[in-house]
Amino acid sequence: MEKNQIIDLEITDLSYEAMGVAHYEGMTVFVTSAIPGEIVRAKILKVKKTFAFAKIEELIKESPDRVKIELNQWVQTGLASLAHIKYNKQLEFKRNQVVNLLKKAHLDDVQVGSTLPSPEETGYRNKAQVPVREVAGQLEIGFFRRHSHDLVPLTNFLTTDPEIDRVLVAVRDILRQYRVPAYDEIHNQGEVRYLDVRRSKATGEMMVILVCLHKDFVQLPKVATDIKKIPDVTSLVLNYNPKKTNVILGKVDYLIFGKPQLTDQIGDVKFRISPESFFQINSLQTPRLYDLAIKKANLQPEDAVVDAYSGIGTIGLTVAKHVRSVRGIESVRDAVKDANNNAKLNDIRNAKYVTGKAEEIMPKWAEKGMQVDIIFVDPPRKGLTPEFIEAAAKTNPKKIVYISCNPATLVRDLQEFQKLGYTFDQIDPVDMFPQTPHVEAVTVLERAEK
Ligand SMILES: C[S@@+](CC[C@H](N)C(=O)[O-])C[C@H]1O[C@@H](n2cnc3c(N)ncnc32)[C@H](O)[C@@H]1O
């Protein structure tokens, strides 16, 4: 097999990144935008030792699961790599990912629920974070081509709230008008690296964050005056990121105008969110995810609850009124401040959040003999650490409710809890990210009776 070769392929599977999978002369070929059941004439783009990448030249047999999309770039860039597949099939794809991981781990008897669909299939994201680069002599916003930093200009991001897309385009036009340079990552020069826009579904307020190479730039006063005039924009923040790095946000924020936090609501609890704090991006699906997790926890009024990887306290503060106490752990200092302030804002007095790494704080609590009834964990994609798992089990909770955004680390961690006397019999996928291959899932671990 060689680059630019044209071959006919039968697509038999979808990869975790939602590329069509085919086999050809002992090689696995990943074909962008292809769907199982399709026969495609494909052009080979890159050849590795045992696998290759290809793109469709001609669709010979089309799958009935394919849907027409407005922009091929959504799938090609990886912004919405499932957008060409019917929504019910996307839900099946996500469930299958969990089923396959369980099979690999010889846990075939664990039940996998059907994926809980999102109330909105598009336009559900309450936040957009888009790169700003110069393309053909002009400042553009868009999305990087898969596995690259080549910007594909876009103004319709499909998965973000259309109100956010409107503001992104308006800010782009203001930056163009005042000739603010886009960031040049090769030379670490220029100015605006990313545009970050967040919208509260509860209040309609929007916060604009300009991620910049410098703390200030000559055009900033004029740019700020014009951004203030965009309807519904309530604050502007300059995030200072001077480093040559792929990390999007720098460590310092300067409030240019408006309120330093956005106010949103989940169920009947209000939340103020700082720019550095994590907040679930699918506003309508989040309360459904939490409801499922809370129902599975079967909380009792006398329960002592731990909310680990708590962000701004969304899970703990949602359950605080129904339990004895909530103790939360979160590594981002601003998020912890938000969590404790959010407790006050909602007149919740039995919840307290601390700053630190969950894998360091939990062993200390276990050491002190802290009594815990229920632990909620909601870690980032890399999952839990052995130190956290051991300490969590040591506090002897009745239940550990695991909310995960990566089924591979979820299954790995569940097996570790099993070794420590916890059992589980069901995983429930929840679609927080329609049109993308990301899978969220909830599992409850119960202490086995000794
Ligand atoms: C997936 S988010 C969940 C946040 C929150 N539970 C929610 O639903 O909004 C994971 C959170 O874990 C935090 N985090 C990452 N690594 C951590 C660690 N080692 N210890 C504690 N928190 C951590 C992140 O800052 C983020 O707020």
Ligand as a Chemical Component Dictionary entry (heavy atoms), coordinates in Angstrom:
data_LIG
# 
_chem_comp.id                   LIG 
_chem_comp.type                 NON-POLYMER 
_chem_comp.pdbx_formal_charge   0 
_chem_comp.three_letter_code    LIG 
# 
loop_
_chem_comp_atom.comp_id 
_chem_comp_atom.atom_id 
_chem_comp_atom.alt_atom_id 
_chem_comp_atom.type_symbol 
_chem_comp_atom.charge 
_chem_comp_atom.model_Cartn_x 
_chem_comp_atom.model_Cartn_y 
_chem_comp_atom.model_Cartn_z 
_chem_comp_atom.pdbx_ordinal 
LIG C1  C1  C 0  -15.250 16.588 34.613 1  
LIG S1  S1  S 1  -15.008 17.968 35.669 2  
LIG C2  C2  C 0  -16.357 17.768 36.785 3  
LIG C3  C3  C 0  -16.751 18.974 37.580 4  
LIG C4  C4  C 0  -18.092 18.928 38.304 5  
LIG N1  N1  N 0  -18.284 17.695 39.035 6  
LIG C5  C5  C 0  -19.239 19.180 37.354 7  
LIG O1  O1  O 0  -20.047 18.280 37.097 8  
LIG O2  O2  O -1 -19.346 20.315 36.862 9  
LIG C6  C6  C 0  -13.583 17.477 36.535 10 
LIG C7  C7  C 0  -13.075 18.475 37.567 11 
LIG O3  O3  O 0  -11.944 17.892 38.240 12 
LIG C8  C8  C 0  -10.974 18.900 38.483 13 
LIG N2  N2  N 0  -9.694  18.174 38.677 14 
LIG C9  C9  C 0  -8.808  17.747 37.751 15 
LIG N3  N3  N 0  -7.819  17.045 38.325 16 
LIG C10 C10 C 0  -8.080  17.021 39.670 17 
LIG C11 C11 C 0  -7.435  16.432 40.788 18 
LIG N4  N4  N 0  -6.308  15.737 40.645 19 
LIG N5  N5  N 0  -7.991  16.598 42.006 20 
LIG C12 C12 C 0  -9.141  17.313 42.149 21 
LIG N6  N6  N 0  -9.798  17.892 41.129 22 
LIG C13 C13 C 0  -9.285  17.743 39.893 23 
LIG C14 C14 C 0  -11.071 19.792 37.275 24 
LIG O4  O4  O 0  -10.567 21.085 37.560 25 
LIG C15 C15 C 0  -12.596 19.801 37.013 26 
LIG O5  O5  O 0  -13.214 20.849 37.705 27 
# 
loop_
_chem_comp_bond.comp_id 
_chem_comp_bond.atom_id_1 
_chem_comp_bond.atom_id_2 
_chem_comp_bond.value_order 
_chem_comp_bond.pdbx_ordinal 
LIG C1  S1  SING 1  
LIG S1  C2  SING 2  
LIG S1  C6  SING 3  
LIG C2  C3  SING 4  
LIG C3  C4  SING 5  
LIG C4  N1  SING 6  
LIG C4  C5  SING 7  
LIG C5  O1  DOUB 8  
LIG C5  O2  SING 9  
LIG C6  C7  SING 10 
LIG C7  O3  SING 11 
LIG C7  C15 SING 12 
LIG O3  C8  SING 13 
LIG C8  N2  SING 14 
LIG C8  C14 SING 15 
LIG N2  C9  SING 16 
LIG N2  C13 SING 17 
LIG C9  N3  DOUB 18 
LIG N3  C10 SING 19 
LIG C10 C11 SING 20 
LIG C10 C13 DOUB 21 
LIG C11 N4  SING 22 
LIG C11 N5  DOUB 23 
LIG N5  C12 SING 24 
LIG C12 N6  DOUB 25 
LIG N6  C13 SING 26 
LIG C14 O4  SING 27 
LIG C14 C15 SING 28 
LIG C15 O5  SING 29 
# 
